[in-house]
Amino acid sequence: MRNGRKIVDTDCHQMEPAAMWQEHIDPEFRDAAPCIKKVRGRNTMTVEGQSLVSEEKYPFSTPDFLAAMARGMQRFQRVLTAGYAPEARLEDMDEHGIDIQILFPTVGGQLLGREFENTDLLGACCRAFNNWSAEYASAAPDRLRWAAMLPAQDPTLAAEEIRRTAAKGCTAYYMRPNPVCERDLADEAYDPVFAAAAASNRPICFHDSGSPHIPSFGDRFPTHTTGHIVAHPFEAMSAMMSLIWGGIFERYPDLRVVHVEADAGWVPYWLQRMEQHYEFSGNAEHPNLKLAPTEYFKRNVWVAARGDERTLPAALDLVGDDKFLFDTDYPHPDGTFPWGMESLEKQPIPDESIRKIFWDNPATAFAL
């Protein structure tokens, strides 16, 4: 608790040990598990003989960018020294008044940024991460809430993993917003995934990750910085549109979706843009769209905001304060920990809205 308010940080990250994949994967896949190998003269995490990130599209590992990451990580000395042990994470949370973290993968997000030749191996990788994450969070299960990685390339496996990890106590599910296998999120192939998630009373969280092999808006740009600027919000916007206009929320009215690490200032514009098209053409090309886009948004969708977003007061004014959450991206160097909480507290918005963003809204979105 901080200044009398409970806080959920809705976008935090695991920092997976390199050996975790081989140690936790099903034994029959151990020899094929993700591991560090040298690619183009650099040690990098690989699977199926390929680096998890695509340096050919927008580079992840230029010297200048790696140096910037190293500088940014200096403020996380406690968890760095402790090898990201949960006890050190909890000390950081206690020091800064964070009650709950929602934990997403780091390397796992990159792993889902490529299509697997062997989808059974992909499923095994997701199970390995999820089993390890459940063990990690068991240090404080009420405070460390983990999101389960889903092998979206194979929707049948993904639906099975939803049911399995719900039984293990996950709080949410993690998917990338990018197209996979030339499918966008409105493709009927994903129906088993959305049906299983809705039945489990847990949200699907869409979270991009840099330099993927699968299609990304960042592909148009030559550096990680420019690609990252574009990819995260544009992929979230594209995903939200696909889910609404593709009729997903009409078919699965109980499905909850959370967009994280894409900021939130774009939300009023994007709702406006969708409403303009709805006013012009209605559901002429989208017969499963039975309600106006904003109605689906207000029923099914939440968006996480940084505390320092200067556009946040305008977004609250235009959209309301029920659909926004708070995140810091801990412990990634481009996030806002540990100053993000103070930044939100200083925003020119009502105290009631701050309380809702810190706690009430995520409590609803994640059924805490």
Secondary structure as GFF3:
##gff-version 3
##sequence-region A 1 368
A	DSSP	beta_strand	8	13	.	.	.	ID=ss1
A	DSSP	alpha_helix	20	24	.	.	.	ID=ss2
A	DSSP	three_ten_helix	27	32	.	.	.	ID=ss3
A	DSSP	beta_strand	35	39	.	.	.	ID=ss4
A	DSSP	beta_strand	42	47	.	.	.	ID=ss5
A	DSSP	beta_strand	50	51	.	.	.	ID=ss6
A	DSSP	alpha_helix	63	73	.	.	.	ID=ss7
A	DSSP	three_ten_helix	74	76	.	.	.	ID=ss8
A	DSSP	alpha_helix	77	81	.	.	.	ID=ss9
A	DSSP	alpha_helix	86	96	.	.	.	ID=ss10
A	DSSP	beta_strand	100	104	.	.	.	ID=ss11
A	DSSP	alpha_helix	107	111	.	.	.	ID=ss12
A	DSSP	alpha_helix	119	137	.	.	.	ID=ss13
A	DSSP	beta_strand	144	149	.	.	.	ID=ss14
A	DSSP	alpha_helix	155	168	.	.	.	ID=ss15
A	DSSP	beta_strand	172	175	.	.	.	ID=ss16
A	DSSP	three_ten_helix	188	190	.	.	.	ID=ss17
A	DSSP	alpha_helix	191	200	.	.	.	ID=ss18
A	DSSP	beta_strand	204	206	.	.	.	ID=ss19
A	DSSP	three_ten_helix	217	220	.	.	.	ID=ss20
A	DSSP	alpha_helix	224	245	.	.	.	ID=ss21
A	DSSP	alpha_helix	248	251	.	.	.	ID=ss22
A	DSSP	beta_strand	257	259	.	.	.	ID=ss23
A	DSSP	alpha_helix	267	281	.	.	.	ID=ss24
A	DSSP	alpha_helix	293	300	.	.	.	ID=ss25
A	DSSP	beta_strand	301	305	.	.	.	ID=ss26
A	DSSP	alpha_helix	312	319	.	.	.	ID=ss27
A	DSSP	beta_strand	324	326	.	.	.	ID=ss28
A	DSSP	alpha_helix	340	345	.	.	.	ID=ss29
A	DSSP	alpha_helix	351	355	.	.	.	ID=ss30
A	DSSP	pi_helix	356	360	.	.	.	ID=ss31
A	DSSP	alpha_helix	361	365	.	.	.	ID=ss32
###
